[in-house]
Amino acid sequence: MEKLFGLMLLLSVFLLVVGVFSPQKSLFWLPTTPTRFKSSVLYLGLSMVFFLLFGLALEVSTELEEVTPTVQVQ
């Protein structure tokens, strides 16, 4: 799950940078006139959400790996 959130985080940061220079390219799906402010607010918010979800998913998977016992074969 952390791979999905990491990918979405990278995509939102990329679209944030693109939106600062060309809001028409990052907000092509928006029916109203795209602006730098709209693009920045949207993609910065998404970046923060995906960053938090990525961190939570990474923490949960790390805890699960620590709890799982390992079997040593001799």
N, C-alpha and C positions, 0 to 999 in steps of 0.2 A: 504494500500500500504506500510505503514511503517513496517508492520509485515514481508512482503516479503523482503524488504531491510535489516531489522534486521537479518532475517534468513540467507540471503546471506552474510552479514557481518560476522556473527559467523562462517559460513562455510569457508569463505576465510581466516579468522584468524586461524582456526583449520588446514587448509591445509598449511598455512604458517609455522606453528610450525612443522607439520609432514614433510614438505619439507626441513626444516633445518636438520633434523636427517636422513631422507630417501627420497631423491628426486625421486627415482624410484617409490615410492608409491604415491606421490602427483602428479607427471607428467606421470602417466601410459599411457596417451593418446598421448604423444608427440613422434613422430617417430624418432627424433634424440636422442642423449645421454642426459638424464636429469642431470643437475648439480644443486648444491645448489644455485648458483648465479641466474640461470634462474628461479628456483622455488621461490626464495625470491623476485626477481623483479616482477614477474607476480602476485603473491598473495599479496604482499605489495601494489602494484598498485590497484588491485581489492579491497583490504580492504579500501583504501583511497576513491575510487570512491563510494563504497557502504556506507561508513560512511557519506560522503557528501549527497548522495541521501536520506539516512535515516534521517539525520538532516533536510533536506528540506521538506521531506514528513511529518515529525513530526510537523514542524513549521506550515505548511499549514493546517493540520488537527486541530491543536490547535486554530488557527485563526478562522476556520470555526465554531468550538464549541463556541467561544466567541461571534460571530455574531448572531448565532441562538437564537432567543428569546425562553424563557421558559414560559410555561403556567402553572399557579398554579390553581388547582381545589380546591374549598372550599366546 
